[in-house]
Amino acid sequence: MDRNRHQGKTALVTGAGSGIGQATLLRLATEGAIVTGCDIHANSLDATRLLLEKQKLTAELMVADVTGQDDVDQLVTSLNGQLNILANVAGIMDHFVPLGELQDDLWNRVIDVNLNGVMRLTRAVLPLMEKAGKGAIVTVSSEAALGAGAAGVSYTVSKNAVIGLVKHVAYFYGPKGIRSNCVIPGPVATGIGASASPESSWAMERARLKLATMPPTPAEPDQIATVISWLASDEASNVNGALVTSDGGWSSA
Ligand SMILES: NC(=O)c1ccc[n+]([C@@H]2O[C@H](COP(=O)([O-])OP(=O)(O)OC[C@H]3O[C@@H](n4cnc5c(N)ncnc54)[C@H](O)[C@@H]3O)[C@@H](O)[C@H]2O)c1
């Protein structure tokens, strides 16, 4: 852990009330950044506040839904025109629902959080980074983007699509000093399980073949946060448009 790595930089982390987002907020704050964290659930942010206090760290915590343009605008206004790092972490799973059993509501919600939320927030912070001529955006995709067996159709599509967004930003905004990269976690011990409980027995049976090749122990959230922190740092200044797996080797199976 390099306590000066992000000294004086400002950072915004979504999904900061739990799991990877919470670990990212704590890590960036420990490494010197002035961090704002948001989450849709106020009670989750209370848990993050307790951890900050325990570790004698500070961060701004805001309840915000990344799918709402008003909430996104409020978040960006709170940054007072300056942002060096955006970590797009908030996301939900899709209960392994396959296409034939898919209801529009589930599709719309998963795409809205996992793709539209990332698009809205990234779009909103680009002007700040363009003005500064510098910025780093790290977006969390998933092993579900590398193969179809790790989730249902909504999650798989959302995590593939977000890679297109990451690459778009890397290519078009790289010359303006903005780097955009993607982390692809394998299994991580977090709170996402609630939206991962299977709702289709035959699809889950099929998914089990892929899940059987998973590493036996899920990663800790900080093992992903450390990759996010590195990608956001100046040490990764030549890394743009990259997909970095942190999956215990799952994608090699
Ligand atoms: N846990 C895993 O095994 C795993 C694997 C691959 C990818 N991921 C991805 O990692 C990211 C973080 O997930 P996690 O595992 O830490 O899960 P988590 O459920 O522990 O944390 C996700 C957080 O995002 C918040 N959130 C959900 N919808 C939101 C919204 N609309 N606006 C703001 N906040 C919202 C939740 O309240 C929660 O606190 C997600 O994008 C997920 O898809 C997780």
The ligand as an SDF file (V2000), in Angstrom:
LIG
                    3D

 44 48  0  0  0  0  0  0  0  0999 V2000
  -18.7600  -10.1890   -6.4480 N   0  0  0  0  0  0  0  0  0  0  0  0
  -18.3650  -10.7800   -7.5560 C   0  0  0  0  0  0  0  0  0  0  0  0
  -18.1270  -11.9910   -7.5810 O   0  0  0  0  0  0  0  0  0  0  0  0
  -18.2050   -9.9710   -8.8280 C   0  0  0  0  0  0  0  0  0  0  0  0
  -17.6020  -10.5860   -9.9190 C   0  0  0  0  0  0  0  0  0  0  0  0
  -17.4290   -9.8650  -11.0990 C   0  0  0  0  0  0  0  0  0  0  0  0
  -17.8600   -8.5650  -11.1670 C   0  0  0  0  0  0  0  0  0  0  0  0
  -18.4550   -7.9810  -10.0950 N   0  0  0  0  0  0  0  0  0  0  0  0
  -18.8860   -6.5900  -10.2300 C   0  0  0  0  0  0  0  0  0  0  0  0
  -18.3090   -5.8230   -9.2020 O   0  0  0  0  0  0  0  0  0  0  0  0
  -19.1040   -4.6740   -8.9730 C   0  0  0  0  0  0  0  0  0  0  0  0
  -19.3280   -4.5080   -7.4840 C   0  0  0  0  0  0  0  0  0  0  0  0
  -20.1100   -5.5850   -7.0160 O   0  0  0  0  0  0  0  0  0  0  0  0
  -19.8750   -6.2690   -5.6050 P   0  0  0  0  0  0  0  0  0  0  0  0
  -19.5860   -7.6770   -5.8640 O   0  0  0  0  0  0  0  0  0  0  0  0
  -18.9850   -5.4630   -4.7680 O   0  0  0  0  0  0  0  0  0  0  0  0
  -21.3840   -6.2380   -5.0760 O   0  0  0  0  0  0  0  0  0  0  0  0
  -22.0570   -5.5750   -3.8000 P   0  0  0  0  0  0  0  0  0  0  0  0
  -23.5030   -5.8950   -3.9280 O   0  0  0  0  0  0  0  0  0  0  0  0
  -21.3410   -5.9660   -2.5660 O   0  0  0  0  0  0  0  0  0  0  0  0
  -21.8270   -4.0140   -4.0480 O   0  0  0  0  0  0  0  0  0  0  0  0
  -22.4880   -3.3120   -5.0610 C   0  0  0  0  0  0  0  0  0  0  0  0
  -22.9710   -1.9810   -4.5010 C   0  0  0  0  0  0  0  0  0  0  0  0
  -23.5710   -1.2390   -5.5690 O   0  0  0  0  0  0  0  0  0  0  0  0
  -24.7050   -0.5790   -5.0220 C   0  0  0  0  0  0  0  0  0  0  0  0
  -25.6660   -0.2520   -6.0690 N   0  0  0  0  0  0  0  0  0  0  0  0
  -26.4940   -1.1010   -6.7350 C   0  0  0  0  0  0  0  0  0  0  0  0
  -27.2540   -0.4090   -7.5770 N   0  0  0  0  0  0  0  0  0  0  0  0
  -26.8930    0.8870   -7.4710 C   0  0  0  0  0  0  0  0  0  0  0  0
  -27.3280    2.0840   -8.1000 C   0  0  0  0  0  0  0  0  0  0  0  0
  -28.3140    2.0690   -8.9880 N   0  0  0  0  0  0  0  0  0  0  0  0
  -26.7350    3.2450   -7.7530 N   0  0  0  0  0  0  0  0  0  0  0  0
  -25.7450    3.2810   -6.8190 C   0  0  0  0  0  0  0  0  0  0  0  0
  -25.3190    2.1810   -6.1790 N   0  0  0  0  0  0  0  0  0  0  0  0
  -25.8880    0.9970   -6.5130 C   0  0  0  0  0  0  0  0  0  0  0  0
  -25.2790   -1.5790   -4.0330 C   0  0  0  0  0  0  0  0  0  0  0  0
  -26.1620   -0.9620   -3.0980 O   0  0  0  0  0  0  0  0  0  0  0  0
  -24.0260   -2.1560   -3.4070 C   0  0  0  0  0  0  0  0  0  0  0  0
  -23.6610   -1.4470   -2.2390 O   0  0  0  0  0  0  0  0  0  0  0  0
  -20.3900   -4.8800   -9.7770 C   0  0  0  0  0  0  0  0  0  0  0  0
  -20.3280   -4.1040  -10.9550 O   0  0  0  0  0  0  0  0  0  0  0  0
  -20.3650   -6.3540  -10.0960 C   0  0  0  0  0  0  0  0  0  0  0  0
  -21.0630   -6.6520  -11.2640 O   0  0  0  0  0  0  0  0  0  0  0  0
  -18.6350   -8.6500   -8.9330 C   0  0  0  0  0  0  0  0  0  0  0  0
  1  2  1  0
  2  3  2  0
  2  4  1  0
  4  5  1  0
  4 44  2  0
  5  6  2  0
  6  7  1  0
  7  8  2  0
  8  9  1  0
  8 44  1  0
  9 10  1  0
  9 42  1  0
 10 11  1  0
 11 12  1  0
 11 40  1  0
 12 13  1  0
 13 14  1  0
 14 15  2  0
 14 16  1  0
 14 17  1  0
 17 18  1  0
 18 19  2  0
 18 20  1  0
 18 21  1  0
 21 22  1  0
 22 23  1  0
 23 24  1  0
 23 38  1  0
 24 25  1  0
 25 26  1  0
 25 36  1  0
 26 27  1  0
 26 35  1  0
 27 28  2  0
 28 29  1  0
 29 30  1  0
 29 35  2  0
 30 31  1  0
 30 32  2  0
 32 33  1  0
 33 34  2  0
 34 35  1  0
 36 37  1  0
 36 38  1  0
 38 39  1  0
 40 41  1  0
 40 42  1  0
 42 43  1  0
M  CHG  2   8   1  16  -1
M  END
$$$$
